[in-house]
Amino acid sequence: MNEGEYDERRLQDFLAGRARGFSRRDLLRIGAAVSVAGTGVAAAATPAGAVEKAATIVKPLPPELFRVHGTNAETRWSALRDQGYHVPVDRFFVRNHTSTPIIDPAGWHLEVSGSGLRGAAAQFTLEDLKRLPGETRTVAVECAGNARSYYTTQQGQTVSGTAWGLGAVGVARWRGVRLSTVLRRAGLSRHALDVQPTGLDANFVSGGADLGPVRRPLPLRKALDDVLLAYEMNGEPLPADHGAPVRVVVPGWIGISSIKWVGRIEVSAEPLFSPWNTQFYRLFGPEFPAEGLPFDRQVIKSAFELDPGATFAAGVRTRLTGRSWSASGPVRKVEVSTDGGTTWRRARPYGATPGGVWQRWELDWTPAAGAHELLARATDVKGNTQPDVARFNTLGYVFDAVVRVPVSAA
């Protein structure tokens, strides 16, 4: 159930020759590429079930809602002010390794197969899934690299990967069927150990190695706990950019676990290995072992619902708003500084918190003329508080430090 412990066990299984799914040669090639750039390019192959020419991102990306980073789109926090608890689809961030495939729901099916089943592979159409007991759950999806750019702009450290601000996170109402229901229908054997969903997006290439489609294993215990196969988002059919026809939603784990456009699920009786749980999503750097350190889950963060550099009217009372969240549990308090961290005031929480995912808050402020620096600092129910400095790692994951937001008043 613990993501970090699981990933570490799987790396050790691989090094000892007990895990299947990836070669040592490709691991070394990826490691070299990660140490230099941490980026990849899309393979030319088109996945089965997709149109021949898929757009990188399908939905509109107006600049007032998004900042575009190559194949990815980051939500502007100013676009979330007055938007309610759940992030609307039109401004929900997009994280693509390659491009968004367009898959015909009528022709789609999910294959569940592998040595961890009692018999042959099982197949489920979208209608099959919808006939099974469904449930709706509020869950956050957050990229492990969310806030990565602040390692450079705020801490002066060089990292690689997409230069996200704080907008690679979103909370939505996901409706679907429990993965546990589907796995049991497929016929789990008592030897089942790992469960690996695989996406239908194009193969990913890094360091000259074709890594195949995006995939990431889960321990059987997690797969049978709270994982959802979602076909709706915020009460509507799942959009293409967010994984249509069906995606995986894994509460509490980093975003890469929530595989989009899922087409196959392998249930294995032996340990499974994937570059997405043993190489790309690990902590590398001078403080970490050479093989990298797995991280358990996302961390604790806060964001103002405004753009850096915003201008306010001097001497006029304004209401600052924002959101704070933690993977370790609900947020207990949020403190805000309007003078660069010299003094702090407690923000007022407001609104319902379905799922306990994030807390909205507000604070009244009358700015004097001139430049100001806003800071927000959250503490969760387990006592975790945002630090002043995030722990450096070369791929820029899990930034949790208090973000300094420059604004001005005139």
C-alpha positions in Angstrom: 0.0 0.0 0.0 3.0 2.3 0.5 4.0 3.5 -2.9 7.7 4.3 -2.0 8.2 1.0 -0.2 6.6 -0.9 -3.1 8.8 0.8 -5.8 11.9 0.1 -3.8 11.1 -3.6 -3.5 10.5 -3.8 -7.2 13.8 -2.2 -8.0 15.6 -4.7 -5.8 13.6 -7.5 -7.4 14.8 -6.3 -10.8 18.4 -6.0 -9.7 18.3 -9.5 -8.3 16.8 -10.9 -11.5 13.3 -11.6 -10.0 11.3 -8.9 -11.9 10.1 -9.0 -15.5 9.4 -6.3 -18.0 12.5 -4.3 -18.8 16.1 -5.0 -19.7 19.3 -3.9 -17.9 20.6 -2.4 -21.0 17.6 -0.1 -21.4 17.8 0.8 -17.7 21.3 2.0 -18.2 20.4 3.9 -21.3 17.5 5.6 -19.6 19.7 6.4 -16.6 22.2 8.2 -18.8 19.4 10.1 -20.5 17.8 11.1 -17.2 21.0 12.4 -15.8 21.5 14.7 -18.7 18.0 15.8 -19.7 15.2 13.9 -18.3 13.1 14.3 -21.4 11.9 12.1 -24.2 10.3 12.2 -27.6 7.2 10.4 -29.0 7.6 7.3 -31.2 6.1 7.4 -34.7 3.9 4.4 -34.1 0.1 5.1 -33.7 -1.6 3.0 -31.0 -4.3 0.6 -31.9 -7.7 2.1 -31.8 -6.5 5.7 -32.3 -6.9 7.9 -35.4 -3.9 8.1 -37.6 -3.2 11.8 -36.8 -3.9 12.6 -33.2 -3.5 16.2 -32.0 -1.0 16.8 -29.2 -3.8 18.1 -27.0 -7.4 18.2 -28.3 -9.2 20.7 -26.1 -8.8 24.5 -26.6 -5.9 26.0 -24.5 -6.7 29.7 -24.3 -3.9 31.7 -22.6 -6.1 33.0 -19.9 -6.7 29.4 -18.7 -3.4 27.6 -19.5 0.3 27.9 -19.9 1.5 25.4 -22.5 4.6 23.3 -22.0 5.2 21.2 -25.1 2.8 18.3 -24.9 1.5 19.5 -21.6 -0.8 22.3 -20.4 -0.7 23.9 -16.9 -3.8 25.4 -15.3 -3.4 29.1 -14.4 -4.4 29.5 -10.8 -6.1 32.8 -11.6 -8.5 30.7 -13.7 -9.7 28.8 -10.6 -10.9 31.8 -8.6 -14.7 31.5 -8.0 -14.7 28.1 -9.8 -15.9 25.9 -6.9 -14.2 22.9 -5.3 -13.9 20.8 -8.4 -11.8 22.0 -11.4 -13.9 22.3 -14.5 -12.8 20.2 -17.4 -12.1 23.2 -19.6 -9.3 24.3 -17.2 -8.1 20.9 -15.9 -4.3 20.5 -16.5 -3.1 18.0 -19.2 0.0 15.8 -18.7 0.8 13.8 -21.9 4.0 11.8 -22.5 3.3 11.9 -26.2 -0.1 13.1 -27.7 -3.8 12.6 -27.0 -5.1 9.6 -28.9 -8.7 9.7 -30.2 -10.3 6.3 -29.4 -13.7 5.2 -30.5 -15.6 4.2 -27.4 -17.7 1.7 -29.4 -14.7 -0.2 -30.5 -12.7 0.1 -27.3 -12.3 -2.9 -25.0 -10.2 -3.6 -21.9 -8.1 -6.8 -21.8 -7.3 -8.3 -18.4 -4.7 -11.0 -18.7 -1.6 -12.5 -17.1 -0.2 -15.3 -14.9 -2.1 -14.0 -11.9 -5.5 -15.1 -13.3 -7.0 -18.5 -12.9 -7.8 -18.9 -16.6 -7.7 -17.1 -20.0 -7.8 -13.4 -20.6 -11.0 -11.5 -20.0 -12.3 -8.6 -22.1 -14.7 -5.8 -21.1 -16.3 -3.3 -23.3 -17.3 0.2 -22.1 -20.9 -1.0 -21.8 -19.7 -4.0 -19.7 -18.1 -1.7 -17.3 -21.1 0.6 -17.0 -23.3 -2.4 -16.2 -21.1 -3.2 -13.1 -21.7 -1.4 -9.8 -20.4 2.2 -10.2 -19.3 4.8 -7.7 -18.4 8.5 -7.8 -15.4 9.8 -5.9 -13.6 13.1 -5.5 -9.9 12.6 -6.1 -6.9 14.8 -6.8 -4.6 14.0 -9.7 -1.2 15.7 -9.4 2.0 15.4 -11.5 5.0 14.4 -9.4 6.8 17.4 -11.0 4.2 20.0 -10.0 6.0 23.2 -9.0 9.3 22.0 -10.4 10.2 25.4 -11.8 10.6 26.8 -8.3 13.7 24.7 -7.7 15.3 27.0 -10.3 13.5 30.3 -9.9 13.3 30.3 -6.1 16.2 28.0 -5.0 18.7 28.6 -7.8 19.0 24.9 -8.6 19.1 23.3 -12.0 16.6 20.5 -12.6 15.3 18.7 -15.7 11.8 18.1 -16.9 8.7 20.1 -17.7 8.9 23.5 -16.0 5.6 23.4 -14.2 4.5 26.2 -11.9 1.8 25.1 -9.3 -0.8 24.3 -11.9 -0.2 20.6 -12.6 -2.9 19.5 -10.2 -6.6 19.1 -10.4 -9.5 17.8 -8.3 -12.5 16.2 -10.1 -15.5 13.9 -9.5 -14.6 10.7 -11.1 -17.2 8.0 -11.8 -16.5 4.5 -12.7 -16.2 0.9 -11.5 -13.7 -0.3 -8.9 -10.7 -2.0 -10.3 -11.2 -4.7 -7.7 -14.6 -5.6 -9.2 -13.2 -6.0 -12.7 -10.2 -8.1 -11.4 -12.4 -10.4 -9.5 -14.7 -10.8 -12.5 -11.6 -11.7 -14.6 -10.8 -14.5 -12.1 -7.9 -13.7 -9.7 -5.7 -16.6 -8.7 -4.2 -16.9 -5.2 -0.8 -16.3 -6.8 -1.6 -12.8 -8.1 1.0 -10.3 -7.0 1.2 -7.2 -9.2 -1.3 -5.4 -11.4 -0.1 -3.2 -14.3 -2.4 -1.0 -16.3 -1.1 0.1 -19.8 -2.2 3.1 -21.8 -3.1 3.2 -25.5 -1.1 6.4 -26.2 1.9 6.2 -28.5 5.2 4.6 -27.4 7.6 6.7 -25.4 11.2 7.0 -26.4 14.0 8.2 -24.1 17.8 7.9 -24.4 17.4 6.1 -27.7 15.3 3.3 -26.1 11.7 2.7 -27.1 10.1 2.1 -23.8 6.7 1.1 -25.2 3.4 2.5 -23.9 3.1 4.2 -20.6 2.5 1.7 -17.8 3.1 1.4 -14.1 2.5 -1.5 -11.8 0.6 -1.5 -8.5 0.7 -4.1 -5.7 -2.4 -6.3 -5.7 -3.4 -4.9 -2.3 -3.6 -1.3 -3.6 -5.4 -2.5 -6.7 -8.1 -4.2 -4.6 -8.5 -1.2 -2.3 -9.6 2.1 -3.7 -8.5 2.2 -7.4 -11.1 3.3 -9.9 -11.6 2.6 -13.6 -13.2 6.0 -14.5 -15.4 6.7 -17.5 -16.9 10.0 -16.3 -15.3 13.3 -15.1 -17.4 15.9 -13.3 -20.6 14.2 -14.4 -19.8 14.0 -18.2 -18.2 11.3 -20.3 -14.4 11.3 -19.9 -12.8 13.8 -22.3 -10.1 12.6 -24.7 -7.3 14.6 -23.1 -8.1 13.1 -19.7 -8.1 9.5 -20.7 -11.3 8.6 -22.7 -12.9 6.2 -22.9 -11.5 4.8 -19.6 -8.6 5.8 -17.3 -7.2 4.6 -14.0 -7.6 6.8 -10.9 -5.3 5.9 -8.0 -6.1 8.0 -4.9 -3.1 9.1 -2.9 -0.4 8.1 -5.3 1.4 10.3 -7.8 -0.3 11.2 -11.0 1.7 8.8 -13.2 -0.1 5.9 -11.5 -3.5 7.1 -12.9 -2.9 5.7 -16.4 -4.9 7.4 -19.1 -6.5 5.6 -22.1 -6.1 2.2 -20.4 -6.4 -0.7 -22.8 -4.8 -3.6 -21.0 -4.3 -4.7 -17.4 -1.7 -7.4 -16.7 -2.2 -9.4 -13.5 1.1 -11.1 -12.7 2.2 -13.8 -10.4 5.7 -12.4 -10.4 7.1 -8.9 -9.7 6.7 -6.4 -12.6 9.2 -3.7 -13.5 8.5 -0.5 -15.5 10.6 2.5 -16.1 7.7 4.6 -14.8 8.1 3.2 -11.3 11.8 2.5 -11.0 13.6 5.1 -13.1 11.7 8.2 -14.1 9.8 8.7 -10.8 12.6 8.4 -8.3 14.8 11.0 -6.5 18.3 11.4 -7.9 21.0 13.8 -6.7 23.9 14.2 -4.3 21.8 13.2 -1.2 20.4 10.1 -2.8 21.8 6.6 -3.6 23.0 6.0 -7.2 19.9 3.9 -8.1 17.6 6.7 -6.8 15.2 6.9 -4.0 11.5 6.2 -4.4 9.1 8.7 -3.0 5.9 7.7 -1.2 3.4 10.1 -2.6 2.9 13.8 -3.3 3.6 16.4 -0.6 1.9 19.5 0.9 1.4 22.7 -1.2 -0.5 26.0 -1.3 -1.4 28.3 -4.1 -2.9 31.7 -4.4 -5.7 32.0 -7.0 -3.9 34.8 -8.9 -1.0 35.1 -11.4 2.5 36.1 -10.2 2.9 39.8 -11.0 -0.7 40.7 -10.4 -1.5 44.3 -9.7 -3.9 45.5 -7.0 -5.3 48.9 -6.2 -3.3 50.6 -3.4 -5.3 51.4 -0.3 -8.3 49.3 -1.3 -9.3 46.3 0.6 -9.0 43.1 -1.4 -9.7 39.5 -0.7 -6.9 37.0 -1.4 -8.0 33.5 -2.1 -6.2 30.2 -2.5 -6.2 26.5 -2.0 -3.9 24.1 0.0 -3.7 20.4 -0.2 -1.6 17.5 1.2 -1.4 13.8 0.2 -1.1 12.9 3.9 -4.6 14.1 4.8 -6.8 17.1 5.2 -5.3 20.6 5.7 -5.6 21.8 9.4 -4.6 25.4 8.9 -3.2 27.9 6.4 -1.1 30.9 7.3 -0.6 33.8 4.9 2.2 36.5 4.8 1.8 39.7 2.7 5.2 41.1 3.6 7.6 38.4 2.4 7.4 36.2 5.4 8.1 38.7 8.2 4.6 38.4 9.7 1.9 35.7 9.3 -1.9 35.7 9.7 -4.2 32.7 9.7 -6.4 32.5 6.6 -10.1 31.7 6.9 -11.1 28.3 5.5 -14.4 28.2 3.6 -16.5 25.8 1.6 -17.2 22.1 1.7 -14.3 19.7 1.3 -15.7 16.6 -0.4 -13.1 13.8 -0.1 -10.9 16.0 2.1 -8.7 16.7 -0.9 -8.0 20.4 -0.6 -9.0 23.4 1.5 -10.1 26.7 0.0 -9.2 29.7 2.1 -9.4 33.5 2.0 -7.7 36.5 3.7 -8.6 40.3 3.5 -5.7 42.6 2.7 -5.3 46.3 2.1 -2.0 46.8 0.2 0.1 49.9 0.4 1.5 51.2 -2.9 4.6 49.4 -4.1 6.0 45.8 -4.5 4.9 43.0 -2.2 5.6 39.3 -1.8 2.8 36.9 -0.9 3.4 33.6 0.8 1.0 30.8 1.9 2.0 28.0 4.3 -0.2 25.0 5.0 -0.1 22.4 7.9 -2.0 19.2 7.5 -3.7 17.0 10.2 -0.6 14.9 10.6 1.5 17.9 11.4 3.3 18.3 8.1 4.1 22.0 7.4 5.5 23.5 4.2 9.2 24.2 4.7 11.1 27.3 3.5 13.3 25.2 1.2 12.5 22.0 -0.7 14.9 19.0 -0.7 16.8 19.2 -4.0 16.6 16.3 -6.5 17.8 16.5 -10.1 14.5 15.7 -11.7 12.7 18.3 -9.6 10.0 16.2 -8.1 7.8 16.8 -5.0 8.5 20.5 -4.4 6.9 21.4 -1.1 8.5 24.7 -0.1 6.5 27.9 0.5 6.2 29.6 -2.9 7.0 33.4 -3.0 4.5 35.2 -5.2 5.5 38.8 -6.3 2.6 41.3 -6.7 2.3 45.1 -6.7 -0.1 47.8 -5.8 -0.6 51.1 -7.4 
